[in-house]
Amino acid sequence: MRIKIRLQELLDERNISQRQLALMVDMRPGTINALCRGTTDRIYISTLEQICKALNIHIHDLIDMEDE
């Protein structure tokens, strides 16, 4: 199984740009971009918490499991 971060999908649904989210959670835009593209292999729990809080979502809304 592969873990997928659904961040770009959620941002698109809410009409929020990556830059706007970066400002909301006080993170580098590059960090948000890497999460949206799925090019990161590490992520802090606190980062996930900040994103979930900013978007008012649960962690299971942000993370998805995919069969390979």
C-alpha positions in Angstrom: 0.0 0.0 0.0 1.0 3.6 -0.6 0.2 6.5 1.5 -1.1 9.5 -0.4 -1.4 13.1 0.9 -4.6 14.5 -0.7 -3.6 18.1 0.0 -3.8 19.5 -3.6 -7.3 18.0 -4.0 -8.4 19.6 -0.8 -7.0 22.9 -1.7 -8.7 22.8 -5.1 -12.0 21.9 -3.5 -11.7 24.9 -1.2 -10.3 27.3 -3.9 -7.2 27.9 -1.7 -3.8 28.3 -3.3 -0.7 26.6 -2.0 0.7 30.0 -1.2 -2.4 31.0 0.8 -2.1 27.7 2.8 1.6 28.4 3.4 0.7 31.8 4.9 -2.2 30.3 7.0 0.1 27.7 8.6 3.3 29.7 8.6 5.3 27.3 6.5 7.6 27.6 3.5 5.7 27.5 0.2 8.2 24.9 -0.9 7.1 22.6 1.9 3.4 22.9 0.9 4.3 22.4 -2.8 6.3 19.2 -2.0 3.3 17.8 0.0 0.9 18.7 -2.9 3.2 17.0 -5.5 3.8 14.0 -3.3 7.6 14.4 -3.5 8.3 14.3 0.2 9.1 11.1 2.0 9.0 12.6 5.5 6.5 14.7 7.3 6.2 15.9 10.9 3.0 15.1 12.8 2.9 18.7 13.8 2.8 19.7 10.1 -0.2 17.5 9.5 -1.9 18.9 12.6 -1.4 22.5 11.4 -2.7 21.7 8.0 -5.8 19.9 9.4 -6.5 22.7 11.8 -6.1 25.4 9.1 -8.5 23.5 6.7 -10.8 22.4 9.5 -10.5 18.7 8.5 -9.7 15.4 10.1 -6.5 13.6 9.4 -8.4 10.8 7.5 -9.5 13.5 5.1 -5.9 14.4 4.3 -4.3 11.0 4.1 -5.4 8.2 1.8 -4.1 4.6 1.3 -3.7 3.4 -2.3 -3.1 -0.1 -3.5 0.0 -0.2 -5.7 
